[in-house]
């Protein structure tokens, strides 16, 4: 078990996990779409040059190659920016990987507003919705370095195809080494009775954690869930917080249609209907800007989360 507390950004946490897997498992290979410096995958290439493939700016072809490698007994990890990993490769991922029952671990970096200065063309708000359409695929969004590292190991151990969305730069060190992570099981960071906040990813879990203090100052006792696995949903935990709070706010760095909020709403509709609200990008495209600016534009701030949660709790 590796301690990631000294790792400086999320891409390093991801590559470290893949390197550690490769040291133990000779079937592990890494493919990149001419973004080796962006993922810091040069570390893998230096150690295992015969197991590293730079496929160039041809993301759909990279996924096809990954499927072929899987059919030959390899376990590919394949990386590109989230906009290309989802929108540009979807047909190949759906058919050559999903339909053909191959195991590929696709990594989409800089999802949603974390694309920052790359702008609206590079902001995948719909990648969750697309990947949820592929039967049997695990969808992961870790909120810190340790969970990114551990869940990557678990994705490999699952023997199932996965899609992981992470920012490249910056990192949160929320969980100490030794924290128990389980794919498909969210983590309850705070337990309250008035309202539950279910958040995914580093930006919104961080802001939701700050919102807890703002809510506490208003006398509102809130639950906070880090839903690091989007598919499959942790139905047991969702049922527990529905019974305790009966009011749930879902926060995601993406679009409502086909996203986390819609998935949870559908689950509650058939099991335990609750009063809900949602924080997402709505019917908007992305735009150019630094992260603090974009968080303000889309309301991904502690103040806005606390405001929405307080209105829901009343």
Number of C-alpha atoms within 10 A of each C-alpha: 7 12 13 24 17 9 17 15 19 27 25 23 25 26 22 22 21 23 20 15 18 19 13 9 13 12 16 22 26 25 26 26 22 17 18 18 10 16 25 16 24 16 16 20 19 10 13 17 13 10 17 21 18 18 18 14 14 16 25 21 15 25 31 18 20 30 25 17 18 20 15 11 12 20 25 28 25 26 29 25 26 29 23 22 28 26 15 14 18 21 15 20 26 19 15 18 26 20 13 12 17 25 25 28 26 24 23 23 26 23 27 28 32 27 28 21 15 16 17 19 12 22 26 29 28 21 26 29 19 15 25 20 12 17 12 16 21 23 24 27 24 26 27 26 30 29 25 28 25 24 23 26 16 15 21 20 10 13 13 17 25 22 26 28 24 27 26 22 16 15 22 17 17 15 17 13 15 11 11 10 17 15 22 18 20 23 18 15 11 15 16 16 17 20 29 28 30 27 28 26 23 25 23 24 26 19 20 28 21 16 23 24 16 18 21 12 10 11 11 20 20 26 22 24 24 25 30 30 24 25 23 15 21 18 15 10 15 21 16 11 23 20 13 15 20 20 23 28 22 25 27 25 27 25 24 23 16 17 22 29 26 16 18 19 20 12 16 18 11 8 12 13 16 15 15 20 17 21 22 21 21 13 8 11 14 21 18 17 18 15 16 13 14 21 20 12 15 17 15 25 21 22 18 18 26 25 15 16 28 20 10 18 22 9
